[in-house]
């Protein structure tokens, strides 16, 4: 069991009327002139942006708006936001949307007071000493960025997608109204659940087997998300299950399911190159990579994969062959992905065969020109990365 510090400072306002608190919460956490940051037209068409802006105005909070965030959020828009915030004296950023919007907001918040190129932070060349406070009105449960320390940004110059984590980036508050998720398309709902489950699984698959309560909590999250996603795909306006999913996305990534154990994150690192190169949905990319990663590394802690198969996927334990049980668990996960409309390999993800040259380029980027490794359960070299990509093709 590893020693750990647990830090989860985000205030959560959850429920049908939670949005009414937005002005009070902004002022509580020091916002006077804020940037309302959002994505495409859905937040506008739904009336949410107008409502948030009206509530801010009525609450005496001055604001500017900046839309245009896309999935796999772009560095260029974040840089535009940095310039706008500096020019207008913005002191607080409110992200209205899903993980991409929140990650973009965090990037802007880092950059406003940073003397240099904010991309250097994501490259690991610089550390920020301060940032603007960030908060969110969540509309797409998936990334968990509304309570986590992490953000991921894509630099269009080279299609490079990188993440950066710092506890300063944990949002001050998160407003969560499950009704805002009723209109999410089935594919986006399924991809979101895949992402939040993977946030738990990246922590679950570890060599640290002695923090039993953390493992129990992780398994409960995974089982609950499996049930909830099928109910929501059948009935998109099932408030009860939409609420489970919305809260599940936060629980999966604020750190609770990783207390006392080592994180892996290799599947995320491998997927970042997929979505960076092909601009695919992040959750779908994770589904396409994970089964191959799992088969490649399962012997590093076979008992962990057996436990997953039995306790999460409901596989009967074949006590004569732990390997057979583990493989059945991976196969059951593939069946689950297909049942909710997710791919289980790269061809299903991008609709064609991936080329050897494309694999080589992803390996080069993921390994930082063959200098870096990823993963913890099994530390992956560039040779391992290539093998997993080829297994997943």
Secondary structure, DSSP 8 states (H G I E B T S, - for coil): ----------EEEESTTGGGGHHHHHHHTT-SEEEEEE-SSHHHHTTHHHHHHHHHHHTT-EEEEE----SS-BHHHHHHHHHHHHHHT--EEEEEESHHHHHHHHHHHHHHT-SS-THHHHTTS---S---EEEEEE-S-SS-TTTSSEEEEEETTTTEEEEEE-GGGS-SEEEE-GGGGTT--HHHHHHHHHHHHHHHHHHHSSS----HHHHHHHHHHHHHHHHHHHHHHH-TT-HHHHHHHHHHHHHTTSSGGGTTS----HHHHHHHHHHHHH---HHHHHHHHHHHHHHHHGGGSHHHHHHHHHHTT-----TT-HHHHHHHHHHHHHHHHHHTT--SSHHHHHSS---HHHHHHHHHHHTTTTT--B-SSS-B-HHHHHHHHHHH-
